[in-house]
């Protein structure tokens, strides 16, 4: 079952389950081979029986595997993740912690968590937030993302972003109202805009994002409307790790 607080993408790689199970069986098989000096078939049978009797270890193994893969992807893509698209950022320009949010204007959970993000910005003068367009829900998402990137290029992104979330889902009427209020002008998507969405999609997939919102804070990836407390704790952890 998908996380009810994450707007899902169309299809997580279900083969991950089989892969983790295979790795687990292989690792335990090797261990049993050396520990018990039995034959390979006997070792694999013992491992299989253990897993059948203790199936609860598989979700834990999956979580640890995905967390490890996500951390490695964050480290490899840190510079690109934290580099905003023009004005699509807020807070301290040289903040000691950067919180990256992949979002979609059509995502109800992005609307839900937006107040938590704004509260953190008000309370934490050393925090920098970078927003990454990730229009995964439908055509309205894509249209809103293009307008949002235009706002970022024109230096009016914060006003645009605030009004979009204040008025609700990105219907054509809402978008046109926000464009009038903020003075943002739009045109067909440019090569730079297309490249930005492609880059964001590739990074999101690399860190294992299963939908929006997805946050990157320090070396951690948090998915869904995790709430103010979880975000604040992750920021504190990233700050502590930076200072240690």
Buried (B, 14 or more C-beta within 10 A) or exposed (E): EEBEBBBBBEEBEEEBBEEBBEEBBEEBBEEBBEEEEEEEEBBBBBBEEBBEEEEEEBEEBBEEBBBEBBBEBBEEBBEBBBEBBBBBBBBBEEBBBBBBBBBBBBBBBBBBBBEBBBEBBEEBEEBBBBBBBBBBBEEBBBBBBBBBBBBBBBEBBBBBBBBBBEBEBBBEEBBEBBBEEBEBEBEEBEEEBEEBBEBBBEBBEBBBBBBBBBBBBBBBBBBBBBBBEBBBBBBBBBBEEEEE
